[in-house]
């Protein structure tokens, strides 16, 4: 039986399809911590420090923050069923105690989802900087002062905790991939079959049993349960195709250029401040950053902490194995803290006969 791809030809008609101007007008995606909530975070952190508990061993039960329960639910609602972007402000910061900030950040995120490894070091928290705290392997240029083009990360959600901003205060940029979808539907619906078909993606230091690029295609757009999902990163796709001995066609280059143009035209600029945490649903939102100046002084370098999370009940998928996990489950990437601590990550991710990661 021929396998036909279901393409949604109706526009996305909910709050996830926004423009930068709309995000500027309605700031309900911003959440500000009260002094009581700040104290709760600091108290929970002190308990962890007193116990000497490494962050990877922490669970939500270890990090009690009762006054934040409604705020955390609000963040999750905004990420899964709202705009796909949310910012938490006024989070306590001591930039001289990175280890403490990692524990605070991790503890908060345990109340939202499950963190997964994000580089070839099997790192669960990535320091976004060009300084001495930068991971030694698998950084892929992360933290460089150069411009970071709009893209998605490989987990359900990316969380970025600003410990120190660069002196010239570069803008972080965010754009709705659902708004882009609507514009494609309006102006170039002929692009959709190719986007739904998907693309090969690159892999970072795969295991010996794994190929250098995915041996299956990951849909750039897909639909299930009446919800559209985006999984599009030009860099990963180009590198993957090159490794597979392929190049983008003229039509594909045209599609990529149109998506980039629409995303930037409707992007929202945000100046991240010390103590801000921004969360993005990678199925709904592109993110990037303007270039900033090179900083020689280590004590003035831009420093963010990054966590990749799986979110509970994030959305339905037409093929969860390829769309949700196809880009991340390879090598030392896509493992939970429990799998790292148990040593299970030393065995390659389990796969279906077609090479797609199994959904366990």
C-alpha positions in Angstrom: 0.0 0.0 0.0 1.4 3.4 -1.0 2.2 5.6 2.0 0.7 9.0 1.4 1.8 12.1 3.4 -1.0 14.1 4.9 -0.4 17.8 4.3 -2.4 20.4 6.2 -3.7 23.0 3.8 -5.4 25.1 6.4 -3.6 28.0 8.1 -2.4 27.6 11.7 -5.1 29.6 13.5 -3.9 29.9 17.1 -1.4 31.9 19.2 1.6 29.9 18.0 1.4 31.8 14.6 2.6 35.2 15.7 4.6 38.1 14.3 7.3 40.1 16.1 4.9 43.1 16.4 2.3 40.9 18.1 4.7 39.6 20.6 5.8 43.2 21.4 2.2 44.2 22.0 1.1 41.3 24.2 3.7 40.5 26.9 1.7 37.7 28.6 4.6 35.3 27.6 6.8 37.1 30.2 6.9 35.9 33.8 8.5 37.8 36.7 9.6 36.2 39.9 8.5 37.8 43.1 10.9 38.2 46.1 9.2 35.2 47.8 9.8 33.1 44.7 13.4 34.2 44.5 13.8 33.2 48.2 12.3 29.8 47.5 14.8 29.2 44.7 17.7 30.3 46.9 16.5 28.1 49.8 16.1 25.1 47.5 19.6 25.7 46.2 21.1 25.9 49.7 19.4 22.5 50.6 21.1 20.9 47.6 24.5 22.4 48.5 24.2 21.2 52.1 23.5 17.7 50.9 26.4 17.8 48.4 24.1 16.5 45.6 25.5 16.8 42.0 23.0 18.4 39.7 22.6 15.3 37.5 21.3 13.3 40.5 18.7 15.9 41.5 15.0 15.3 40.9 12.1 17.6 41.4 11.5 16.1 44.8 15.0 17.3 45.9 14.3 20.9 44.7 11.2 22.1 46.5 9.9 25.5 45.2 6.2 25.5 46.1 5.6 29.2 45.4 6.6 28.7 41.8 4.1 26.0 40.9 1.6 28.3 39.2 4.4 30.1 37.4 5.9 26.9 36.1 2.4 25.7 34.9 2.1 29.0 33.1 5.4 28.5 31.4 4.4 25.0 30.3 1.0 26.2 29.0 2.7 29.0 27.0 5.3 26.6 25.6 3.0 23.7 24.6 -0.3 25.4 23.8 0.6 29.1 23.5 3.2 31.0 21.5 6.0 28.5 22.1 8.2 31.0 23.8 8.3 32.2 27.4 10.7 34.2 29.5 11.2 34.0 33.2 12.8 37.1 34.7 14.5 38.0 38.0 16.0 34.6 38.5 18.8 34.9 41.2 22.4 34.9 39.7 25.8 34.7 41.2 28.1 34.7 38.1 31.1 33.8 40.2 29.5 30.5 41.3 28.8 28.7 38.0 28.3 25.3 39.8 25.6 26.7 42.0 23.9 28.3 39.1 23.9 25.0 37.3 22.2 23.4 40.2 19.6 26.1 40.5 18.9 26.0 36.7 18.7 22.2 36.7 16.4 22.2 39.8 14.0 24.6 38.2 13.9 22.6 34.9 13.2 19.3 36.7 9.7 20.8 37.4 9.2 21.3 33.7 10.6 18.4 31.8 13.5 15.9 31.4 16.9 17.2 30.4 18.8 15.3 27.7 22.5 15.4 26.6 23.4 17.9 23.9 26.9 17.4 22.7 29.6 14.7 22.1 30.8 15.1 25.7 27.3 13.8 26.9 26.9 17.2 28.5 23.5 17.9 30.2 24.3 21.6 30.7 26.1 23.5 28.1 27.9 26.8 28.8 27.3 29.2 25.9 30.4 31.3 25.8 33.6 31.6 23.9 35.6 31.6 27.1 37.2 29.0 29.3 33.8 27.5 30.3 33.1 26.5 26.8 32.8 22.7 26.2 36.0 21.2 24.8 34.1 19.0 22.2 31.0 19.1 20.3 30.4 22.9 20.7 29.8 23.4 16.9 30.8 27.1 17.3 28.2 27.7 20.0 29.1 30.8 21.9 31.1 32.4 19.2 30.6 36.2 18.8 29.5 35.7 15.2 25.8 35.9 14.2 23.8 32.8 14.9 21.2 32.4 12.2 17.6 31.5 13.1 17.3 27.8 13.7 15.8 25.1 16.0 17.6 23.0 18.5 17.2 19.2 18.6 15.1 18.7 21.8 11.5 19.5 22.5 12.5 22.7 24.4 15.7 24.8 24.8 16.2 26.8 27.9 18.8 29.6 28.1 19.8 31.2 31.4 21.6 34.5 31.1 24.4 34.8 33.8 26.2 37.6 32.0 25.4 39.5 28.9 28.0 40.8 26.4 28.9 44.5 26.9 27.4 45.5 23.6 24.1 43.8 24.5 23.4 41.8 21.3 19.8 41.0 20.4 18.4 37.5 20.6 16.0 36.8 17.8 12.9 34.6 17.8 10.4 33.9 15.0 7.3 31.8 14.8 7.7 28.8 12.4 3.9 28.5 12.4 3.7 32.1 11.0 6.2 31.0 8.3 4.0 28.0 7.6 1.0 30.2 7.0 3.0 32.4 4.6 4.2 29.4 2.7 0.6 28.2 2.4 -0.5 31.7 1.2 2.3 32.4 -1.3 4.0 29.1 -2.2 1.9 26.0 -1.3 3.8 24.1 -3.9 6.7 24.1 -1.4 4.9 22.0 1.2 5.2 18.5 -0.4 9.0 18.9 -0.4 9.0 20.2 3.2 6.7 17.3 4.4 9.0 14.8 2.6 11.8 16.0 4.8 15.6 16.0 4.6 18.7 14.1 5.7 20.4 15.5 8.8 24.0 15.5 10.0 25.2 13.7 13.1 27.8 14.7 15.7 30.4 12.0 16.3 28.1 9.0 15.8 28.8 5.5 17.2 30.6 3.0 14.9 27.2 1.4 14.2 25.7 4.7 13.1 26.1 6.6 9.9 27.5 10.1 9.6 24.1 11.4 8.6 20.6 10.1 9.1 19.7 7.3 6.7 16.1 8.5 6.8 14.5 11.9 6.2 13.1 14.1 8.9 10.1 16.1 7.9 10.7 19.9 8.0 6.9 20.3 8.5 4.4 17.6 9.5 0.9 17.4 10.9 -0.9 15.2 13.4 -4.0 15.7 15.5 -4.7 19.0 13.8 -1.3 20.4 14.9 1.6 21.4 12.6 5.1 20.7 13.8 8.3 22.2 12.4 11.7 20.5 12.4 14.0 22.7 10.3 17.7 23.6 10.6 19.4 24.6 7.4 22.9 23.9 8.8 22.2 20.4 10.0 20.5 19.6 6.7 23.2 21.0 4.5 25.9 19.2 6.4 23.9 16.0 6.4 23.3 16.1 2.6 27.0 16.8 2.0 28.0 13.8 4.1 25.5 11.7 2.1 27.0 13.0 -1.2 24.0 15.1 -2.0 23.4 18.8 -2.6 20.3 21.0 -2.4 18.5 21.5 -5.8 17.7 24.9 -7.2 14.1 24.6 -6.0 15.2 23.5 -2.5 17.6 26.5 -2.2 14.6 28.7 -3.2 12.5 27.1 -0.4 15.3 27.6 2.2 15.8 31.3 1.2 12.0 31.9 1.4 11.8 30.5 4.9 14.8 32.5 6.0 13.4 35.7 4.6 10.0 35.2 6.2 11.4 34.3 9.6 13.6 37.3 9.8 10.9 39.7 8.4 8.6 38.7 11.3 11.2 38.1 14.0 11.0 39.4 17.6 14.2 41.0 19.0 14.8 40.4 22.7 17.6 41.8 24.9 18.4 39.0 27.4 19.3 40.4 30.8 21.2 38.9 33.7 18.7 36.7 35.5 16.5 36.0 32.5 15.7 32.4 31.3 14.2 32.1 27.9 12.4 28.9 26.9 11.6 27.9 23.3 9.4 25.1 21.9 11.6 24.0 19.0 8.6 22.7 17.1 7.1 26.2 17.0 9.9 28.8 17.3 13.1 29.6 15.5 15.8 31.3 17.6 19.1 33.0 16.9 21.3 36.0 17.9 23.0 39.1 16.4 26.7 39.3 16.2 28.5 40.8 19.2 32.0 42.2 19.8 34.9 40.0 20.6 35.7 40.3 24.3 39.2 39.5 25.6 38.5 40.0 29.3 37.3 36.6 30.7 35.4 38.3 33.4 33.3 40.3 30.9 32.5 37.5 28.4 28.9 36.6 27.6 27.9 33.5 29.6 24.6 31.6 29.3 23.7 28.1 30.5 21.7 25.9 28.2 19.6 22.9 28.9 17.8 20.8 26.3 14.5 19.2 27.6 11.9 16.8 26.6 8.5 18.1 27.7 5.6 15.9 28.8 2.6 15.9 26.5 4.4 18.3 24.2 2.3 17.5 21.1 1.1 14.7 18.8 3.5 13.5 16.0 2.8 11.8 12.7 6.0 9.7 13.3 7.4 10.4 16.8 10.6 8.4 16.1 11.8 10.4 13.1 10.3 13.8 14.0 10.9 14.0 17.7 14.0 11.9 18.1 15.5 11.4 14.6 17.8 14.4 14.8 19.0 14.0 18.4 19.3 10.3 19.2 22.8 9.4 18.0 26.3 9.2 19.6 26.4 10.8 23.0 23.4 13.0 22.3 19.8 12.6 23.5 20.4 10.7 26.7 18.8 11.5 30.1 20.6 12.0 33.3 19.4 8.6 34.6 20.8 6.9 31.4 24.2 8.7 31.9 24.4 7.7 35.6 23.5 4.1 35.0 25.9 3.7 32.0 23.0 2.8 29.6 24.2 5.6 27.3 27.3 3.5 26.4 25.0 1.3 24.3 23.9 3.0 21.0 20.3 4.2 20.8 17.9 1.5 19.7 16.5 1.8 16.2 13.8 0.5 14.0 14.6 -1.5 10.8 14.5 1.7 8.8 17.1 3.4 11.1 14.7 5.7 12.9 15.1 5.7 16.7 12.7 3.6 18.6 10.2 5.3 20.9 10.5 3.6 24.2 
